[in-house]
Amino acid sequence: MLLDDHDSFRQPLAFMLEREPDLAVVAEAGSLADAREALIGLYERGEGLDVAVVDLDLPDGSGTEFISELVRANRRALVLVLSAHSEQGCLARAIEAGAAGILHKSSRIGDITDAVRRLRAGEQLVSPQEVMEAIRLVSRERRESVEARRIIDEITPREKEVLQALADGLGDKEISERLSVSLGTTRTHMANILSKLEVQSRLQALVFALRHGIVRVD
């Protein structure tokens, strides 16, 4: 099964795989919704699915969602991630979800067909060490996310206004005028923000605020 939203990539790949005497493409999908529908159709027709080749960037979600669903529904099915992604966190989440192999989209067709065959033969293309590293990375990201949420909950509405003013490029005097407070009050707010975010500079505070959506920049 091929899951990729780019027809110009998926269809030629399907054509090349179909030319292999021992391979057959049983379904194609360009979105999560299409993939789920195709999977239900396969099961209703009693057709088997050995390997799913899945892209991670889809118009209605992440391919990681489909990986989790497929692995839960069919323990025998294996997933080969074929993505342009190189961000380690994204790939780690795919491995945690159950991906058995990962290739970059720039890979040659021969490498893709070889990977499909190896998965069909029962070979795990992701080593146990890579699985453990992926789980560690995802666990660390989740801990950091929980910690960030705790910190964000401590920021008051007024402090968020100060951060937004900072994101707009205002200095202390301009921030004071915008918020109709004294210069000393503005500096006190800024000191409290740095303390809560556990950072040393206004730039670090701004980076944190941007990363976690506390402020917006046009």
Secondary structure as GFF3:
##gff-version 3
##sequence-region A 1 218
A	DSSP	beta_strand	2	3	.	.	.	ID=ss1
A	DSSP	alpha_helix	7	18	.	.	.	ID=ss2
A	DSSP	beta_strand	28	29	.	.	.	ID=ss3
A	DSSP	alpha_helix	32	44	.	.	.	ID=ss4
A	DSSP	beta_strand	51	54	.	.	.	ID=ss5
A	DSSP	beta_strand	57	58	.	.	.	ID=ss6
A	DSSP	beta_strand	61	62	.	.	.	ID=ss7
A	DSSP	alpha_helix	63	73	.	.	.	ID=ss8
A	DSSP	beta_strand	78	83	.	.	.	ID=ss9
A	DSSP	alpha_helix	88	97	.	.	.	ID=ss10
A	DSSP	beta_strand	101	104	.	.	.	ID=ss11
A	DSSP	alpha_helix	109	120	.	.	.	ID=ss12
A	DSSP	alpha_helix	128	154	.	.	.	ID=ss13
A	DSSP	alpha_helix	157	167	.	.	.	ID=ss14
A	DSSP	alpha_helix	172	179	.	.	.	ID=ss15
A	DSSP	alpha_helix	183	197	.	.	.	ID=ss16
A	DSSP	alpha_helix	202	211	.	.	.	ID=ss17
###
